[in-house]
Each structure stands twice: as C-alpha cells, then as structure tokens.
Amino acid sequence: MTKQLKAIVVGAVSPLGGPSYFSSEARNVTILAPSAPVKGWSDGAFADGGGTSHAQPQVAGAIANVLAYLPGITHVELKILISNTAIKTINAFEPTKLNGAGTLNAYKMALIAHYLSSNWPQNREQLHDLKTYDQGELAHKVLIRLDI
C-alpha cells in the first residue's frame, strides 16, 4: 500500500489551456492554475510574473474560501472537491493523469462549498456524489432556497 500525499500539488497552465512548458508533470499533481501573465505584488507594487509561484497562491486562496464554508474538511475531501470542480484541460483525460484534474475553477469550488455549508458536516458524503457538481441542478436548488 502506498502512502497518500497529504498535499495539494499545483502545476501551471498556459494561456493555451495546456500545462506550461516549465511546469513539472507528475502523478501527484492535483490541479493546474493560470501562470502567465499574472499580476502579483512585489517590492511594494504590482508586477507581471508567472510560473508555479504565481499559480499556487490562486489555489491557496480558493482553498481558503472553501475552508471558510466547510470547516473541518479533510485533505481527501478537499482533493475531491478540487477535482470535481476543475475545468478539464486537454490532457486531463489521459490515463496517466500527470497534470491533475485540470484547471482550477475557484468560482465553482466556492459555489459548491456555499451550497454544502447549510448542512455541513452532516452532508459531507455529498462531496462524493457527482450530482452535487451539476451546475444546472445546483442553480435550481439555489433558486428554491432563495424562494425565487
């Protein structure tokens, strides 16, 4: 039995939608995030930058939003949420999965986390149900909750 890595490993996606040429490929990559061009804060001013150093904070911010909605979510559950909300990249369908589940979809992660928060943690099994991630069904449920 192999030991499961308790980390979210981030790669970089290029503006063309595939992994960036400088981003490492490996089976333990969890997700890709945009890497170039990205505005970042450096030496007291915004500056253009790129690379996995700029991709990783986007994933960390998305995870922070999820943690605010779903306190106590485990790393395994978090990886399931990241994977099931990802925008599939060209090579996300390859059997080797060297670049994770695809590209980060921080909006959908927060949307799903918000939806689950009303009955969290009693409904944590819904993270495993693919129907939870169906935006059409989710939009319908949100409208019902809002009584619209």
C-alpha positions as CSV (number, residue, x, y, z in Angstrom):
1,M,0.0,0.0,0.0
2,T,1.4,3.4,-1.0
3,K,1.2,6.3,1.4
4,Q,-1.1,9.1,0.2
5,L,0.5,12.5,-0.1
6,K,-1.3,15.0,2.2
7,A,-0.6,18.0,0.0
8,I,-2.2,19.9,-2.8
9,V,0.4,19.9,-5.6
10,V,-0.1,22.7,-8.1
11,G,1.1,22.9,-11.6
12,A,0.9,25.8,-14.1
13,V,-1.4,26.1,-17.1
14,S,-0.5,28.1,-20.1
15,P,-2.8,30.7,-21.8
16,L,-3.4,28.0,-24.4
17,G,-5.0,25.7,-21.9
18,G,-2.4,23.0,-21.5
19,P,0.4,22.7,-19.0
20,S,3.0,25.4,-19.2
21,Y,6.3,24.2,-20.6
22,F,8.1,24.9,-17.3
23,S,5.6,23.1,-15.1
24,S,6.6,19.7,-13.8
25,E,4.4,16.8,-14.7
26,A,3.8,14.0,-12.2
27,R,1.2,11.7,-11.0
28,N,0.9,13.6,-7.7
29,V,-0.1,16.9,-9.3
30,T,-3.5,17.8,-8.0
31,I,-4.5,20.8,-10.1
32,L,-3.2,23.4,-12.6
33,A,-3.7,27.1,-12.2
34,P,-3.0,30.1,-14.5
35,S,0.6,31.1,-14.5
36,A,1.3,33.8,-17.1
37,P,0.8,36.6,-17.3
38,V,-0.3,37.1,-13.7
39,K,-0.2,40.4,-11.7
40,G,1.5,39.9,-8.4
41,W,2.7,42.1,-5.6
42,S,6.4,42.6,-5.5
43,D,8.5,45.2,-3.7
44,G,5.5,47.4,-2.9
45,A,4.0,47.5,-6.4
46,F,2.1,45.2,-8.8
47,A,4.3,43.4,-11.3
48,D,3.8,40.9,-14.1
49,G,5.0,37.4,-13.3
50,G,4.3,33.8,-13.9
51,G,5.2,30.3,-13.1
52,T,4.0,27.9,-10.4
53,S,5.0,30.6,-7.8
54,H,2.0,32.6,-9.2
55,A,-0.3,29.6,-9.8
56,Q,0.0,28.3,-6.2
57,P,-1.5,31.3,-4.4
58,Q,-4.6,31.2,-6.6
59,V,-5.2,27.6,-5.4
60,A,-4.4,28.6,-1.8
61,G,-7.0,31.4,-2.0
62,A,-9.6,29.1,-3.4
63,I,-8.9,26.6,-0.6
64,A,-9.2,29.4,2.0
65,N,-12.7,30.2,0.6
66,V,-13.7,26.6,0.9
67,L,-12.4,26.3,4.5
68,A,-14.5,29.3,5.5
69,Y,-17.6,27.5,4.3
70,L,-16.7,23.9,5.3
71,P,-14.6,23.9,8.5
72,G,-13.1,20.5,9.2
73,I,-13.0,19.4,5.6
74,T,-10.3,16.8,5.2
75,H,-7.4,16.9,2.7
76,V,-9.0,13.9,0.9
77,E,-12.4,15.7,0.7
78,L,-10.7,18.8,-0.5
79,K,-8.9,17.0,-3.3
80,I,-12.3,15.5,-4.3
81,L,-13.8,19.0,-4.4
82,I,-10.9,20.4,-6.4
83,S,-11.0,17.5,-8.9
84,N,-14.8,17.6,-9.4
85,T,-14.9,21.3,-10.0
86,A,-11.9,21.6,-12.2
87,I,-12.1,22.7,-15.8
88,K,-10.8,19.8,-17.8
89,T,-7.6,20.6,-19.7
90,I,-6.6,18.8,-22.9
91,N,-4.6,16.1,-21.2
92,A,-6.8,15.7,-18.1
93,F,-8.4,12.8,-19.9
94,E,-5.2,10.8,-20.3
95,P,-4.9,7.7,-18.2
96,T,-1.6,8.8,-16.6
97,K,-3.1,12.0,-15.1
98,L,0.3,13.7,-15.0
99,N,-1.3,17.2,-14.6
100,G,-4.0,16.6,-12.1
101,A,-7.8,17.0,-12.7
102,G,-7.5,20.1,-14.9
103,T,-7.5,23.8,-14.3
104,L,-8.7,25.4,-11.1
105,N,-12.3,26.7,-11.0
106,A,-12.2,28.7,-7.9
107,Y,-15.8,30.1,-8.5
108,K,-17.3,26.6,-8.8
109,M,-15.4,25.5,-5.7
110,A,-16.8,28.3,-3.7
111,L,-20.3,27.8,-5.1
112,I,-20.4,24.1,-4.2
113,A,-18.9,24.9,-0.7
114,H,-21.5,27.5,-0.1
115,Y,-24.2,25.1,-1.2
116,L,-22.9,22.4,1.2
117,S,-22.4,24.8,4.1
118,S,-26.0,24.9,5.1
119,N,-25.9,21.3,6.5
120,W,-22.1,20.8,6.9
121,P,-20.6,18.4,8.1
122,Q,-23.7,16.1,8.2
123,N,-23.9,16.2,4.4
124,R,-20.2,15.6,3.7
125,E,-21.0,12.4,1.8
126,Q,-22.4,14.7,-1.0
127,L,-18.8,15.5,-1.9
128,H,-18.7,12.1,-3.5
129,D,-21.9,12.4,-5.4
130,L,-21.3,13.8,-8.9
131,K,-24.9,15.2,-8.9
132,T,-23.6,17.8,-6.3
133,Y,-21.4,19.3,-9.1
134,D,-24.1,19.6,-11.7
135,Q,-24.4,23.4,-12.1
136,G,-27.9,23.2,-13.6
137,E,-29.2,21.2,-10.7
138,L,-27.3,23.4,-8.3
139,A,-28.8,26.6,-9.8
140,H,-32.3,25.1,-9.4
141,K,-31.5,24.3,-5.7
142,V,-30.2,27.8,-5.0
143,L,-33.3,29.3,-6.6
144,I,-35.5,27.1,-4.4
145,R,-33.6,28.2,-1.3
146,L,-34.0,31.8,-2.3
147,D,-37.7,31.2,-2.9
148,I,-37.5,32.7,-6.4
